[in-house]
Amino acid sequence: MHSVGKSWLLLTGFVLFYIIYLLFGALVFSSIERPVEDKLRHDMERLKEEFLNQSCVNAASLELFLNKVLTANKYGVSVLRNSSGRSNWDLASSMFFANTLVTTVGYGHPTPLSDTGKAFSIVYALIGVPFTMLVLTACVQRVMHPLVLAPVSLLQRSGLKPRPATVVHFLLLLIVVVLCCFLAPAAVFSVVEVSWTFLDGVYFCFISLCTIGLGDFVPATQPGQRYRALYQVAVMVYLFVGLMMMYLLLRTFHKMADLHGLTTFLQLPRCEESVLDDDTEPIVGNDPTPPRLENKAASKPLDPGSQPSYSSINKG
């Protein structure tokens, strides 16, 4: 089959599988969540009727009151007595919001109240999101050699062939990431956040590090939390390190797929040395001193093919 025709056939297959996957997810979520939603709606209706029967408030006034309360709660403002003492826009909370904005996690709690704040969020994100991606990429470049290239070389020297070595390394890296970025933080969150279970913590970590950010679980929002500012800073550090490790994991998988021919088989772009082999030529150089003109041969960058990289591993 012609390569162009094969490419379009694969693309059509991907699109169809994507649609089927969405329909499958819709059916599962609907069957699981709709009964729970119906029960909750019935309970709220019964609670509302009981309140109206025991008070002199009419239904229209109650509806108006609840509408205003829910609107304020959407912006992070609660009418509860134990939640009225703290601001969502102190320095630490504002920095936490900025962090979720530029990392595209976006929990949606709180959100800007004013038109000026919404406009500034657009401008701030336009600059902050690509800059954050740049910083994450530069950090991943720095850890590629100690966490990816060196371990693969060590596995090969221990007797494993190149392809099995890359698979073993990826599985080990996956286990480390799951333990350090999901299970251990989830255990901490389940202790610090009183209302969270361990499953809630794992769910929060996954939703956050995949930058989905549904906002149903947001840390440092419970009333009277001690050391709240320090806790928010710690969560920001966790998010940055976790996103960096997720990016490293994806880069490692992409390079492994290149080595095993998976990207070629699926007609996907390769992790090209000239563009993405950033472990050989970091964005942020180690030596800020510019090369001297009289020694051009010494200052010329080495050929990427001579550098140790995933792509230079023999596919044998």
Secondary structure, DSSP 4 states (H G I P E B T S, - for coil): --HHHHHHHHHHHHHHHHHHHHHHHHHHHHHHHHHHHHHHHHHHHHHHHHHHHTSS--HHHHHHHHHHHHHHHHTT---SGGGTTS-TTSHHHHHHHHHHHHTT----SS---SHHHHHHHHHHHHHHHHHHHHHHHHHHHHHHIIIIIHHHHHHHHTT--HHHHHHHHHHHHHHHHHIIIIIHHHHHHHHHSTT--HHHHHHHHHHHHTT---SSS-TT-STT-TTHHHHHHHHHHHHHHHHHHHHHHHHHHHHHHHHHTHHHHTTPPP--HHHH-TTTS-SS-S--SPPPGGGHHHHSPPPGGGS--GGGS---
